[in-house]
Amino acid sequence: MKFMPQVYRYFGLIFYFWSNDHLPAHIHVTDTTRERECVFDLIMDNSILIEIRMRSDIKPPLKSEEITNAKAFISVYYPKHLEELKKQFYPSTKKAKTTKKNGK
């Protein structure tokens, strides 16, 4: 079974993804009426977002301004979200540095 969690609503756009969906990693973005939609593929290298590729093969595409806003939102939000997930699931394993006193 697939679920479609809504990730954000931003300037009249709805950002969501399907769980257990196919690669590449991507996010769906629709207008609030859900009449227009684009899918943004997240092209990554070593977990670093290097490109956002748009496709609009499902419904009529978003308007030009909406596409620009969606890409800007994804590029700003994605790195912060990734860092929070890393902190949550991969807590730092570094031990606190100890200092030597007077060469001891």
N, C-alpha and C positions, 0 to 999 in steps of 0.2 A: 504494500500500500504506500502511496506517496502522499505527502502532506505539503501544503503550500503556505509556509509561514510568511507573513508580511514583516519585512525587516524595518522599513521606514516609510513615512509619508513626508514628503518634502516639496514645497512649492507646487502643490497640485499633482505630484507624481507619487506613485505607489511602487516601492521596491520590494520584490519578493523572489523566492527561489523555490524549487521543488526539491524535496529531500530525495536522496538516492537517485539523483539525476545523472545524466551522462556527462562526460568530459568534452571539451574543456570546462573548467569552472566558469560559471556565468551567472548573471542576475537578470531577471525580467523586470522591465519597468513599463508601467502603463499610466495613462492619464486617469483621473478619478472616475471618469465614466466607463473606463475599460474598453473604449472604442479603438484606441490607438495603443500600439505596443512596440517595443524594441527589446532585443536581447543583447546584452553586452557581455562578450567573452572576455575573461580576465586572463591575459597572457602573462605567465609568470616564469621567472628564472630564479631558481633557488629561493622560492617563497617571496621574491621581490616582484611587485607589479611593474611590468615594463611596457605594457600596452593594453588599451581598452579597445576592442574591436566591436563595432556595432553590426547587428544583423536585424532585419525587419521582415522576416519571411512568414510571419504568422498573421498579422493584422495590418491595416494601414499603419505606417510608421508614425512615431511622435513628430511633433512640429520641430523645426530646426532649433528654436530657443529651448525647447524641452530636452532635446538631445544634448545640447551644450550644458544645460543645468545638470542633467543626469550624469554625464561624464565627469563634470567637475565634482559633484557630490561623491561619486565612487572613488575618484582619485584621492580625495581628501580623507574620506571615511575608511577606506580599505586598509591603509597602513596602520592606522590607530587601532582598528579592530583586530588586525593580525597580532600586533604587539600585546594587546590585552589577552588574547587567546593563548599566546605563548606563555605569558606570566601565569595564567590560570592553570594550564595543563603541564607546563614545563618550568616549575619554580626553580630558581637559581640554586645550584648545588655547590657554588663556591663557598669555601669556608672563610671566615674572617681572618685577615692577616694578623700574624702575631709578630711582635717586634722583639728583638733581642736587646737586652739591657747590658750596656758596657761590654760587648763582645762575649757575653756568656751564652 
